[in-house]
Structures are given as C-alpha cells and as structure tokens.
Amino acid sequence: MRIALLAALVSCADGPLQSKTRRFLMGLSCDELQFLAEFLGASIIASDGRCRCSSAQLAEQVAEFQKARAATAPRHSADQDHKMILLLEFLSRSGVQQIPVAVRASHA
C-alpha cells in the first residue's frame, strides 16, 4: 500500500518537482501518506472540475479540510498538527495548486 500511495502522491506533483516530492514523501510513515492522500481525495470527490488556486485559496481549502476533520474527530491532538504541517509542506514542495474549490473530509 505504501508504494501505491507514494506513486499516487508523486503523480500529483508538477513534473519538474516530482523527484523532490518523492524524496520528501519517502521519509513519511504510511499513516502520514494516507493523510495527504485523504486531502487530495476529498478535494477530487468534492469537485466537478479543477482550478488553479492562489496561495490564499489553497490555505482556505486546507483550513476547511482541517475543520471538517476536527468535526469527525473532535479531540485535537499534536498528531493532527504534525499532519497539517506535513500537508502544507507537501503542497509547497510538489507545486500542487490544482485543488478544487470545495474541500471536505469524507465521512464514513
């Protein structure tokens, strides 16, 4: 599963940044990779299309995702803060800016 997550996340990165993104992702745990994939998956599911977002729009989407996750797991933890930092770093390193406008965490 780890290899599939790595490949999927790297494929989301801009072409020239894929190598740098792969090196970053190689240091993450499977749980951390799943968190990043959940953000991207929630973005895709919640959208009809894709748009190029500004940094401010992307930050707003990350905040919405964090709020939706907090609603499903109300107890805040240092682990969640750590994962949000990793998400922001992943988005920065990968050049991912094509995120749908509406982002929601999936509710299972």
RAGI-V142468 format. One record per backbone hydrogen bond with DSSP energy under -0.5 kcal/mol. CO is the residue of the C=O (numbers start at 0). NH is the residue of the N-H. If there is no record, write none. Layout:
# RAGI-V142468
<<CO,NH> <CO,NH>>
This chain:
# RAGI-V142468
<<0,4> <1,5> <2,6> <3,7> <4,8> <5,9> <6,10> <7,11> <8,11> <9,12> <13,16> <13,17> <14,17> <16,20> <17,21> <18,22> <19,23> <20,24> <21,25> <22,26> <23,26> <24,27> <28,32> <29,33> <30,34> <31,35> <32,36> <33,37> <34,38> <35,39> <36,40> <37,41> <38,42> <39,43> <40,44> <41,45> <43,46> <50,52> <50,98> <53,57> <54,58> <55,59> <56,60> <57,61> <58,62> <59,63> <60,64> <61,65> <62,66> <63,67> <64,68> <65,69> <66,70> <67,71> <68,72> <73,75> <76,80> <77,81> <78,82> <79,83> <80,84> <81,85> <82,86> <83,87> <84,88> <85,89> <86,90> <87,91> <88,92> <89,93> <90,94> <90,95> <93,13> <96,52> <96,98> <100,102> <105,107>>
